[in-house]
């Protein structure tokens, strides 16, 4: 009956949430609208998604061109208290740069940061590798701030790990 129908709807909505992703053609606005509607529908059906989970899911669902920006957002903000609207507004700042990056051919390099740390109890060396994708841009001012953001993310990740 009606109870089973609602349970089925809730299950389908959960699957949509788990499988949510944004296509590179869709754009940030449409992705955000779709995601907000999905979260609202889940809440109507009694499924509450925490602020942090929703923010992380939105960041993970973005196309690969957004990977570095998503990394910066995860490290720069406290995602369990940041509203989705605030996250969206912060992402909007980078959208034009992502569009330029996606539409032009870039020289791309992968850079790996490796940190060595000693574990005090066992004296074993712990290797931690961080991989960051770096791209060269014609706009030198943007390159500098972008590189600074990537480095900030790496070092804040380092301090969180120790």
N, C-alpha and C positions, 0 to 999 in steps of 0.2 A: 503494500500500500504506500501511503504518503511518507511514512517513516523510512521505508527502504529507498524510496525515490530520493529523499533528502540525503541519506547516507551515500547513495551512489553519486549524487551531485558533488558532495564534499570530497569523495575519493577522486573524482575526475578533476576537481579544482586543485587538489593536492598534487596530482600528477602533472597538471599544467604548471604549477609552481616549481616542482622539481625539474621539469624539462624546459623551463623558461630560458630563452636566449634571444638576443637581438641580432637581426641581420645587419650587415654593413650598409645595405641600401635604405634601411628603415629610418635611421636618424634617431637622435637622442630624444626628441620631443615625443614621437610616436611610441618609442620603447618605454619611456617613463609613464605615459598615459596608459598603455596596456598593462604595465606592471602595477600601477596604482589601482586599476580596476580589478585586477586579479586579487590583490591584497584585500580590497574592500569586499569582494565576493566571499573570500575565505572567512573574513571576520563575520559577515552576515550568517555564515553557516557554522559559526562557533569555533572556528580555527584561528587562534591568535598567533601571529608571527611576531617575534620580538623585534625591536628596532634594529638591533645589531644584525640579526639574521636577514632581515629585509634589505638592509644596506649592503651587506656582504653579497647577497644573492644578486642584487642589481649590479654591483661592480663586476661580479664573475660572469654575468650574462652579456656584458658588452663585447662587441667584436674585438678580435685580436689587436687591431690598431690602437685600442684603448688600454692594453695591458700595462704599459708604463704609468699611465695616468691613474689607473686603478690601484697600482702599487703605492703611488704617492698618496692617494686618498686614504688608503688603509693605514698608512703610517702617520699621516699628518693629523687625522681627526680621531676623536673618540666615537667610534661608530655605534656604540650602544646608547649614546645620548644625542647624537646628531640626527635631526629630523631628515626624512627622505627628501623633503623640499629643499633643505639646505644642501644636502648632498647633490641633488640635481642642479641647483644653482652653481655649485662649485664645479661640477662637470661641464656646465654650459660655457664656462670661461675658456675651457680647452677645446671646445667643439670645432671652432674654425681652424685651429691648428691641426686637429685630427683629420679634418676634411682635406686640408692642403697636403698633409702627410700621405693620406690614402690615394689622392689623385695624382701625385707626382712620383716620379721614380727617385728613390733615395738610396744612397750608399749606406747600407746597414751593417753593423758589426755587433757581434755578441761579446760582452765583456764579463768575465767571471771574477768576483771578489772572493778570496779565500781567507778565512780568519782562523788563526790557531789559538786555542785556549787550553790551559791546563786545568784539569779537574782536581780540586784540592784533596779529595778523599782517596783517589786511586792513582794520582799522578800520571794518568794517561793523557795523551794529547788528543784533543777533539778537533776534527777538521769540519768546518762548516763552509759550504760554498753557496754563494749568492750569484745568480746569473741575471744580468741586466742587459737589455737590448739597447744599443745606442745608435742613433741615426744622425747623419750629418745634414744640416739645414743651411740654406743660403742666408737666412735671416740670422745674423750673428748674435744680436741681442737676445733673441729667443733661445738660441742654442745655449748660451751661457746660463740663462735662468733655468732652462730645462735640465741641463747637466747638473746645476746646483740642486734641483729638486730630486734628481736621481741619486745624487750623492747623499743628500739629506735622508732619503728613504733608507739607503744602505746603512748609514751610521746610526740612525734611530733604531733600525732593526738589530744592529749589533748591540746597542745598549739594552734593548729589551731582552736579548737572548742571554746576556750574562747575569 
